[in-house]
Amino acid sequence: MWVMRRFLILLLLLVVGCAKMTEEKRARLALESYSQGMSAYARKDYKEAISKLSESLKFIENLSPEQIKSAKYAIADSYYSRKDYVNAIVYLEDYLFYYPESPEAERVYFMIVDSYMKVAPDAYRDQSYTLKAIEKAKDFLSSYPNSPYRDRVVELIDGAQTKLARHEYLIGRFYEDFGYYYSASLRYKNLLVNYPEQVQEAEVVHRYIKSLLLVREQAKRQEEKYRKWINSAREELRRAKSEEDKRAIQKRIDFLLSEIERWRALAEESYREGLKLMETYRETYGENVYYRELRKYAR
């Protein structure tokens, strides 16, 4: 029994000793990694800085608040400097969340705006990141109205607006090229209302009027399609047995007939609007090549 008790005491001392060594090792690793990471950051070895400082933050309890702050800033700035803008956004946002009043906050906010702009795709794809970038940029200008980054942020907003206008224009062209003239007219109208400084007005107005005039063609195609569905439904109606089936089929027919009337009204309204705008176009831009083309569609 005495031997067993002595063995347990020795085992307990060994465990405590190992735990103490482990804590000492963690503290040493934290400080060594932090020192190596900051040295790498100072000499612009950003890849090494990210690696070492990320390692040091695994033992964050062994770093001082100022060391934690410096490490987080250096990691965020290193990702930005390496043009890894996706990771930069993550770490810059994290830094700004925890240190909004720090001297670096203004520069960090600018880097966030710039990073969102950099990850935004070209005008052919979804523009969610571009919209987010504009939102961040406007918040930046509101928070730092006298910032030395102000002019650069304004330029970024202008570039983003141009990209959004291009995106909207390309969608309008897609609809126009494939004969969805009503949808095309809505896109061109949105361009003229929201992005007047980013478009060639004479061309976009021409495409807007052209699309309005050609809604009649789209309406005819829609009516032909609905007529086929109506004829098919009427065949079903003749074969239907139950009153419930007959009512359901008749409702479908009534809906399709109402859609035909809706498209007819839409086509007529669009055509009248197009003719009215043609006169305004002629008064504004003269009888240029675009106007002469519109006269062809107005016949």
Contacts in CASP RR format, 6 or more apart in sequence:
PFRMAT RR
TARGET T0000
AUTHOR 0000-0000-0000
METHOD contacts of the structure
MODEL  1
MWVMRRFLILLLLLVVGCAKMTEEKRARLALESYSQGMSAYARKDYKEAI
SKLSESLKFIENLSPEQIKSAKYAIADSYYSRKDYVNAIVYLEDYLFYYP
ESPEAERVYFMIVDSYMKVAPDAYRDQSYTLKAIEKAKDFLSSYPNSPYR
DRVVELIDGAQTKLARHEYLIGRFYEDFGYYYSASLRYKNLLVNYPEQVQ
EAEVVHRYIKSLLLVREQAKRQEEKYRKWINSAREELRRAKSEEDKRAIQ
KRIDFLLSEIERWRALAEESYREGLKLMETYRETYGENVYYRELRKYAR
26 59 0 8 1.000
26 62 0 8 1.000
27 59 0 8 1.000
27 62 0 8 1.000
29 55 0 8 1.000
29 56 0 8 1.000
29 59 0 8 1.000
30 56 0 8 1.000
30 58 0 8 1.000
30 59 0 8 1.000
30 60 0 8 1.000
30 62 0 8 1.000
30 63 0 8 1.000
31 56 0 8 1.000
31 62 0 8 1.000
31 63 0 8 1.000
33 52 0 8 1.000
33 53 0 8 1.000
33 55 0 8 1.000
33 56 0 8 1.000
33 59 0 8 1.000
34 52 0 8 1.000
34 53 0 8 1.000
34 56 0 8 1.000
34 63 0 8 1.000
34 67 0 8 1.000
34 71 0 8 1.000
36 48 0 8 1.000
36 52 0 8 1.000
37 48 0 8 1.000
37 49 0 8 1.000
37 51 0 8 1.000
37 52 0 8 1.000
37 53 0 8 1.000
37 56 0 8 1.000
37 71 0 8 1.000
37 74 0 8 1.000
38 49 0 8 1.000
38 53 0 8 1.000
38 70 0 8 1.000
38 71 0 8 1.000
38 74 0 8 1.000
40 46 0 8 1.000
40 48 0 8 1.000
40 49 0 8 1.000
40 52 0 8 1.000
41 49 0 8 1.000
41 53 0 8 1.000
41 74 0 8 1.000
41 77 0 8 1.000
41 78 0 8 1.000
44 81 0 8 1.000
46 78 0 8 1.000
46 79 0 8 1.000
46 81 0 8 1.000
46 82 0 8 1.000
47 78 0 8 1.000
47 82 0 8 1.000
49 74 0 8 1.000
49 75 0 8 1.000
49 78 0 8 1.000
50 75 0 8 1.000
50 78 0 8 1.000
50 79 0 8 1.000
50 82 0 8 1.000
53 71 0 8 1.000
53 74 0 8 1.000
53 75 0 8 1.000
53 78 0 8 1.000
54 75 0 8 1.000
56 63 0 8 1.000
56 67 0 8 1.000
56 71 0 8 1.000
57 63 0 8 1.000
57 68 0 8 1.000
57 71 0 8 1.000
57 72 0 8 1.000
57 75 0 8 1.000
60 68 0 8 1.000
63 71 0 8 1.000
69 98 0 8 1.000
69 99 0 8 1.000
69 102 0 8 1.000
72 91 0 8 1.000
72 94 0 8 1.000
72 95 0 8 1.000
72 98 0 8 1.000
72 99 0 8 1.000
73 95 0 8 1.000
73 99 0 8 1.000
73 102 0 8 1.000
73 104 0 8 1.000
73 108 0 8 1.000
75 91 0 8 1.000
76 88 0 8 1.000
76 91 0 8 1.000
76 92 0 8 1.000
76 94 0 8 1.000
76 95 0 8 1.000
76 108 0 8 1.000
76 111 0 8 1.000
77 111 0 8 1.000
79 85 0 8 1.000
79 87 0 8 1.000
79 88 0 8 1.000
79 91 0 8 1.000
79 92 0 8 1.000
80 88 0 8 1.000
80 92 0 8 1.000
80 111 0 8 1.000
80 114 0 8 1.000
80 115 0 8 1.000
83 118 0 8 1.000
85 115 0 8 1.000
85 116 0 8 1.000
85 118 0 8 1.000
85 119 0 8 1.000
86 115 0 8 1.000
86 119 0 8 1.000
88 111 0 8 1.000
88 115 0 8 1.000
89 112 0 8 1.000
89 115 0 8 1.000
89 116 0 8 1.000
89 119 0 8 1.000
92 108 0 8 1.000
92 111 0 8 1.000
92 112 0 8 1.000
92 115 0 8 1.000
93 112 0 8 1.000
95 102 0 8 1.000
95 104 0 8 1.000
95 108 0 8 1.000
96 105 0 8 1.000
96 108 0 8 1.000
96 109 0 8 1.000
96 112 0 8 1.000
99 105 0 8 1.000
102 108 0 8 1.000
106 144 0 8 1.000
106 147 0 8 1.000
106 149 0 8 1.000
107 149 0 8 1.000
109 136 0 8 1.000
109 140 0 8 1.000
109 143 0 8 1.000
109 144 0 8 1.000
110 140 0 8 1.000
110 147 0 8 1.000
110 149 0 8 1.000
110 152 0 8 1.000
110 153 0 8 1.000
112 136 0 8 1.000
113 133 0 8 1.000
113 136 0 8 1.000
113 137 0 8 1.000
113 140 0 8 1.000
113 153 0 8 1.000
113 156 0 8 1.000
114 152 0 8 1.000
114 156 0 8 1.000
116 129 0 8 1.000
116 132 0 8 1.000
116 133 0 8 1.000
116 136 0 8 1.000
117 130 0 8 1.000
117 133 0 8 1.000
117 137 0 8 1.000
117 156 0 8 1.000
117 159 0 8 1.000
117 160 0 8 1.000
119 129 0 8 1.000
120 127 0 8 1.000
120 129 0 8 1.000
120 130 0 8 1.000
120 133 0 8 1.000
120 160 0 8 1.000
120 163 0 8 1.000
121 127 0 8 1.000
121 129 0 8 1.000
121 130 0 8 1.000
122 163 0 8 1.000
123 163 0 8 1.000
123 164 0 8 1.000
123 166 0 8 1.000
123 167 0 8 1.000
123 170 0 8 1.000
124 167 0 8 1.000
124 170 0 8 1.000
127 163 0 8 1.000
127 164 0 8 1.000
127 167 0 8 1.000
130 160 0 8 1.000
130 163 0 8 1.000
130 164 0 8 1.000
130 167 0 8 1.000
131 164 0 8 1.000
133 156 0 8 1.000
133 160 0 8 1.000
134 157 0 8 1.000
134 160 0 8 1.000
134 161 0 8 1.000
134 164 0 8 1.000
137 153 0 8 1.000
137 156 0 8 1.000
137 157 0 8 1.000
137 160 0 8 1.000
138 157 0 8 1.000
140 147 0 8 1.000
140 149 0 8 1.000
140 153 0 8 1.000
141 147 0 8 1.000
141 150 0 8 1.000
141 153 0 8 1.000
141 154 0 8 1.000
144 150 0 8 1.000
147 153 0 8 1.000
161 195 0 8 1.000
161 197 0 8 1.000
161 198 0 8 1.000
162 198 0 8 1.000
164 195 0 8 1.000
164 198 0 8 1.000
165 191 0 8 1.000
165 195 0 8 1.000
165 198 0 8 1.000
165 199 0 8 1.000
166 198 0 8 1.000
168 187 0 8 1.000
168 190 0 8 1.000
168 191 0 8 1.000
168 194 0 8 1.000
168 195 0 8 1.000
169 187 0 8 1.000
169 191 0 8 1.000
169 199 0 8 1.000
169 204 0 8 1.000
171 187 0 8 1.000
172 183 0 8 1.000
172 184 0 8 1.000
172 187 0 8 1.000
172 188 0 8 1.000
172 207 0 8 1.000
173 184 0 8 1.000
173 207 0 8 1.000
175 181 0 8 1.000
175 183 0 8 1.000
175 184 0 8 1.000
175 187 0 8 1.000
175 211 0 8 1.000
176 184 0 8 1.000
176 207 0 8 1.000
176 210 0 8 1.000
176 211 0 8 1.000
179 214 0 8 1.000
179 217 0 8 1.000
179 218 0 8 1.000
180 218 0 8 1.000
181 211 0 8 1.000
181 212 0 8 1.000
181 214 0 8 1.000
181 215 0 8 1.000
181 217 0 8 1.000
181 218 0 8 1.000
181 270 0 8 1.000
182 211 0 8 1.000
182 215 0 8 1.000
182 218 0 8 1.000
182 266 0 8 1.000
182 270 0 8 1.000
184 207 0 8 1.000
184 211 0 8 1.000
185 208 0 8 1.000
185 211 0 8 1.000
185 212 0 8 1.000
185 215 0 8 1.000
185 270 0 8 1.000
188 204 0 8 1.000
188 205 0 8 1.000
188 207 0 8 1.000
188 208 0 8 1.000
188 211 0 8 1.000
189 208 0 8 1.000
191 199 0 8 1.000
191 204 0 8 1.000
192 199 0 8 1.000
192 201 0 8 1.000
192 204 0 8 1.000
192 205 0 8 1.000
192 208 0 8 1.000
202 285 0 8 1.000
202 288 0 8 1.000
202 290 0 8 1.000
203 290 0 8 1.000
205 277 0 8 1.000
205 281 0 8 1.000
205 285 0 8 1.000
206 281 0 8 1.000
206 290 0 8 1.000
206 291 0 8 1.000
206 293 0 8 1.000
206 294 0 8 1.000
208 277 0 8 1.000
209 274 0 8 1.000
209 277 0 8 1.000
209 278 0 8 1.000
209 281 0 8 1.000
209 294 0 8 1.000
210 293 0 8 1.000
210 294 0 8 1.000
210 297 0 8 1.000
212 270 0 8 1.000
212 271 0 8 1.000
212 273 0 8 1.000
212 274 0 8 1.000
212 277 0 8 1.000
213 270 0 8 1.000
213 271 0 8 1.000
213 274 0 8 1.000
213 275 0 8 1.000
213 294 0 8 1.000
213 297 0 8 1.000
213 298 0 8 1.000
214 297 0 8 1.000
215 266 0 8 1.000
215 267 0 8 1.000
215 270 0 8 1.000
215 271 0 8 1.000
216 267 0 8 1.000
216 268 0 8 1.000
216 270 0 8 1.000
216 271 0 8 1.000
218 263 0 8 1.000
218 267 0 8 1.000
219 263 0 8 1.000
219 264 0 8 1.000
219 266 0 8 1.000
219 267 0 8 1.000
222 259 0 8 1.000
222 260 0 8 1.000
222 263 0 8 1.000
223 260 0 8 1.000
223 263 0 8 1.000
223 264 0 8 1.000
226 256 0 8 1.000
226 257 0 8 1.000
226 259 0 8 1.000
226 260 0 8 1.000
227 260 0 8 1.000
229 256 0 8 1.000
230 253 0 8 1.000
230 256 0 8 1.000
230 257 0 8 1.000
233 249 0 8 1.000
233 252 0 8 1.000
233 253 0 8 1.000
233 256 0 8 1.000
234 253 0 8 1.000
236 249 0 8 1.000
237 246 0 8 1.000
237 249 0 8 1.000
237 250 0 8 1.000
237 253 0 8 1.000
240 246 0 8 1.000
240 249 0 8 1.000
274 298 0 8 1.000
275 298 0 8 1.000
278 291 0 8 1.000
278 294 0 8 1.000
278 295 0 8 1.000
278 298 0 8 1.000
281 290 0 8 1.000
281 291 0 8 1.000
281 294 0 8 1.000
282 291 0 8 1.000
285 291 0 8 1.000
END
